[in-house]
Amino acid sequence: MKIEYDHDRDLLYIFFAEIETKAAETVTIRPGVHADFDRDGKIIGIEVIEASKVMGKKIEIKLPELSAA
């Protein structure tokens, strides 16, 4: 899984497949929220347009800290 956020366009995209995978179908879940599916019907990504508005807050992506081995 890969998450990208474009601050300038306020666009969030969550990839569940390789970035090169082409969408065969896009379904609008809610206004501004779209799910992309491949030819086999598997979800490949979710796009959120005007993400800060749809999510209702500032977009922050936090990653867990790795402990030193």
Rosetta blueprint (number, residue, H / E / L):
1 M L
2 K E
3 I E
4 E E
5 Y E
6 D E
7 H L
8 D L
9 R L
10 D L
11 L E
12 L E
13 Y E
14 I E
15 F E
16 F L
17 A L
18 E L
19 I L
20 E L
21 T L
22 K L
23 A L
24 A L
25 E E
26 T E
27 V E
28 T E
29 I E
30 R E
31 P L
32 G L
33 V E
34 H E
35 A E
36 D E
37 F E
38 D L
39 R L
40 D L
41 G L
42 K L
43 I E
44 I E
45 G E
46 I E
47 E E
48 V E
49 I E
50 E L
51 A H
52 S H
53 K H
54 V H
55 M H
56 G L
57 K L
58 K L
59 I L
60 E L
61 I L
62 K L
63 L L
64 P L
65 E L
66 L L
67 S L
68 A L
69 A L
